Amino acid sequence: MPRNSNNPNPRVHVAFGFHGNLYHSFRVDTNDEAGFGKDIRIIRKTISILDEFNQKGLPVKGVWDFENLFSLQETLPRYAPDIIENLQRRVNDHGDEAILMSYNNGLVSAFNEKEFLDSMRWAISNSQKSGIADIFGDYGKIVRPQEMMTSPGNFNLYKKLGIEAISLYYSSITFDTFKVFIPRLSMEAAHNPLLYENPETGESITVIPSYNVGDLIENISLRHWIRKLHKLQNRGEIQNDVLIYINFDADDEFWYGFDFPPHLAWLPNTGGLQQLIEDIRDLEYVNYTNLSDYLKNHSPVEKIFFGQDTADGSFNGYNSWSEKAYVHDYWTRLEHGRRNQRLQEEISEQFNLISPDTQQVAEKAYEARIRLLSTTNYGMATPYLAKARERVVEDLIEQVDSYSEEVLEQTFEAFRDSIDSGSSKSEEQNHLGQVLVTRDPLGADQGEGLFLKLPGSGNHENISKAVLKWGDNKEIPARVISSNSDELNLFVSSLSDLESGLYDLYNDHSENEKSSVTANTTILENESIRLEFSADHRIMGLWANGEKQLEQDSLLPMIKYKNRVIHLANPELTVINPGDNGAATIRLSGTFDIPLVDDTKPGFIDYYFTLVEKLPYLYVSGQIHYPETPRVDLIKSDKPSLARLVDKSWIEVAPLELNLSHRASRNKPFRVLKRNYLGVDSHYDIDYFRHSPQNLNLDNINQHITAEYLGVSNHENGFAIGIDTTVSSNFAFCPLKMKHEQKDQSFSLKLNPFGTYFGRQYYQPTWSNGQGFRAAFITGEQYASAGPTYNGHCNTFSIMLSFFKGDSLPTAQQNDLLNFAHPPYSRFLQEKAEPAKTDTPLQIPEGFFALYGDEGVYFHWEKVTGAETYKIKCGKKSGEFLADFETADTMLHSKSLGEEGPFVLGETYYAVIEAEGDDDCSSGQSPEIRFTAVAPPAKSGPGVPLRLQLKILFSSLRARLF
């Protein structure tokens, strides 16, 4: 066999990476198998195996990346300090390496610059001495980002902190980072450092291709994989050394090994880390390494670039975290916290209102937000977080809300106390009050105008125009978009005149000029945009600048439930404002056409479509109450503490789906334009079919962080959607769906703001048999639809639609999108009457069930809006309840039935639940449930179906024999 003359003895280097994070989305914070006890058990076993081989003279090493806050700072020192001590010993004595993750296992691609830099600095060193440098001294200048999340701009910040390389998956399974997005790498490049260079941002960094357990199955075994690479080295097809870096979760049962019968113990990828090492220890051309040692002598072999914001979730993107219904609520409140602190800093600086007490509260708000920014709080496992985790997240959100609102309120009160209230003007005719306006620093300085929302404005229904006055000379006209007792919504077009400051607001009684915007029961129209409605009040399409932009039934809800698509039953259309004052609004409402069986609640929408004179934008706002359907599917029944009753029939959900009229082609694919929380604008093309021909149809495309807006273009016609982040926000709010038309080879695209798409996963290119792909997909908990989370949920939104020519977003539209996303903080100086509270009756808790486990019974149910506590009654006979339980959580575990003693296996019990709120209001009791105390089913093995097991067995036998 010919050898490589430049490197006559090429070797295969192997590194084992263990990703440590003891804070989980679908487990609880307890030291047992339902919580981080599983991590501790497996990590201890891993350390023991590494030590055992080192004692036998085999120099195998570990590469460890831990998040700091939850694992190294809080959990391990309390429950397993031996793990930290043993890792320190291994780093010092055996060549193990500690590399970086992030301080809070954070959603780093959605961090602003301060959050990003703080998280990474604290990951290195912090005041609690939980940084990697604090614990281990020396460390690898390499980052393994949580969930492989990256976004343009991150790489420059990593370099700023001295981080030289990043570990990212180049995987043949759907737990991948960038394989689908770039031309296929050679075998040599796929197993060596790469140089990522971004022509848009000018940043570069070394990328280490990483692999996971699915890739081991894909390549039959680690031994088979190594031998295949070495054969290519011997033939000269690979010119240099190669690296196989296996990295995945340190708590994965794979490292521990599965309990197989003796006659199958030889099967590869079943015996844990012990088997992996034992299987290759006789290969003399294998070198055990860590990442820094390999990088010292091996430079990048090839340049790569991808424009996508990466994550290793379902559909190679952010589906697993961003598309759950409640994530829209979580992230919106997190954004409120960010905004409150920005505004506090802006007002304090402008009016010299610096307060040490307020600053202390602001620091508490920031600390709570850093915890809330953990990826775990949004989950990878789908569709739900563990209930215990949901409670933790909700407590964190309450802290962020409380602290950040206190910060802003203290600052506003200090401002009000520092000035002359100008109360004499309150008697002036048409004077509506004094208004503080503070521009959000994230808004743009220029643009066509912006909205002012004045909460608690009182009764101003008859106002159509207003004027803001500053001193004796400055007058700024404002159109009234809507007005009610809760809010006065104004639009100001004189943007350059609207500085931060204190204004007097007056009613403007001057006669309206002839308006160019109009609304009636068939059309909503201004100079640029026309939205047409049918006789039965359905949207027929949207035209902008004379061209059709959106197809029929766009901007309306769609639910894919079981095997049918559900739309509105009989929508109602009401003209709210015909356009006489330069703004026109149409209201569209209705219920869903869903079969009303088993107490199903139909749900409804209440949407408002608005055009403003001379503005080429459509504004859509409203709320959607999704239908409530019976929860009949029990998930996680083998772990009663994590079990949940759901309705799996929810597949896809779109509150206002957008069906683009324009098409793309193979030569001119759709381009996605995006902006992240660092303020970096970038793009990527949806051309995955060029690298994988089977990826012509894509059921979910969500590789874009969306701080304020998202744009798409077919290189000739463009469309952008912006969000008002004060109403509803999400770090990746708009999944896409692309369909390939075989007839004319064109591509169509749908956008789904604040919804979720589901379907076939991407095809991953492979150099092997595809069995790892199938095994990973079958066993992975993240490959389910997020649809069930929308069952009975309520979301609000406010969006802005714009249209442009070409393949880039014009600066003027970008400015308007930013101003829409970050409207000024505006507030009446004088106290206004609080809006009347609507007394909504408490609902009976849904999804109530009970399971036996951990020597007692777990009761589960869904959260009820407005509930303070829940009361459960349980007994041995129907209607006769011997025990009462009370909790504020949505789960309760009890080992006894009051005075009747412990729950007994095999016995049958009955229970009811009710929710209670303030003032002793109650939902009333639920229907009675009947359950038998039965031990949960045992779960063993990797959970791969028999047919696939046989295929893997055959491949393993063949590799073993030949």
Salt bridges, closest charged atoms under 4 A:
ASP29 OD1 - ARG389 NH2 2.63
GLU33 OE2 - ARG41 NE 2.97
ASP39 OD2 - HIS24 NE2 2.86
ASP39 OD1 - ARG27 NH2 2.47
ASP51 OD2 - ARG89 NH2 2.60
ASP51 OD1 - ARG90 NH1 2.62
GLU52 OE2 - LYS56 NZ 3.23
ASP65 OD2 - HIS19 ND1 2.48
GLU74 OE2 - ARG371 NH2 2.28
ASP82 OD1 - ARG44 NH2 2.93
ASP96 OD2 - ARG90 NE 2.70
GLU115 OE1 - ARG338 NH2 2.63
GLU115 OE2 - ARG369 NE 2.93
ASP118 OD2 - LYS114 NZ 3.04
ASP138 OD1 - LYS141 NZ 3.90
GLU197 OE1 - LYS303 NZ 3.67
GLU200 OE2 - HIS683 ND1 2.88
GLU237 OE2 - ARG235 NE 2.93
ASP241 OD2 - HIS13 NE2 3.21
ASP241 OD2 - HIS298 NE2 2.95
ASP251 OD2 - HIS24 NE2 3.97
ASP251 OD2 - ARG27 NH1 2.92
GLU253 OE1 - LYS38 NZ 3.94
GLU253 OE1 - ARG41 NH2 3.13
GLU278 OE2 - ARG281 NH1 3.30
ASP282 OD1 - ARG223 NH1 2.70
ASP293 OD1 - LYS296 NZ 3.41
ASP309 OD1 - LYS674 NZ 2.96
ASP329 OD2 - HIS793 NE2 2.80
GLU335 OE1 - ARG338 NH1 2.96
GLU390 OE2 - ARG644 NH1 2.98
GLU394 OE2 - LYS863 NZ 3.60
ASP395 OD1 - ARG391 NE 3.43
GLU398 OE2 - ARG333 NH2 2.96
ASP401 OD2 - ARG333 NH2 2.61
GLU409 OE1 - ARG827 NH1 2.94
GLU413 OE2 - ARG416 NH2 2.69
ASP440 OD2 - ARG339 NH1 3.01
ASP440 OD2 - ARG342 NH2 2.81
ASP440 OD2 - HIS822 ND1 4.00
GLU475 OE2 - LYS469 NZ 3.62
GLU499 OE2 - LYS474 NZ 3.00
ASP504 OD2 - LYS425 NZ 2.86
ASP504 OD1 - HIS431 NE2 2.85
GLU532 OE2 - ARG530 NE 2.71
ASP536 OD2 - ARG538 NE 3.57
GLU547 OE2 - LYS805 NZ 2.45
GLU551 OE1 - LYS548 NZ 3.67
ASP593 OD2 - ARG564 NH2 3.85
ASP606 OD1 - ARG587 NE 2.67
GLU613 OE1 - ARG479 NH2 2.88
GLU628 OE2 - ARG631 NH1 2.52
GLU652 OE2 - LYS737 NZ 2.78
ASP681 OD2 - ARG675 NH1 2.75
ASP685 OD1 - ARG671 NE 2.75
ASP687 OD2 - ARG690 NH1 3.49
ASP699 OD1 - LYS737 NZ 3.48
GLU708 OE1 - ARG675 NE 3.03
GLU708 OE2 - HIS822 NE2 2.82
GLU716 OE2 - LYS668 NZ 3.73
ASP724 OD2 - LYS453 NZ 2.11
GLU781 OE2 - LYS636 NZ 2.37
ASP807 OD2 - ARG671 NH1 3.52
ASP807 OD2 - HIS715 ND1 3.56
GLU831 OE2 - ARG416 NH2 2.77
GLU855 OE1 - LYS895 NZ 3.74
GLU862 OE1 - ARG644 NH2 2.98
ASP884 OD1 - LYS873 NZ 3.13
ASP889 OD1 - ARG391 NH1 2.39
GLU916 OE2 - LYS871 NZ 3.40
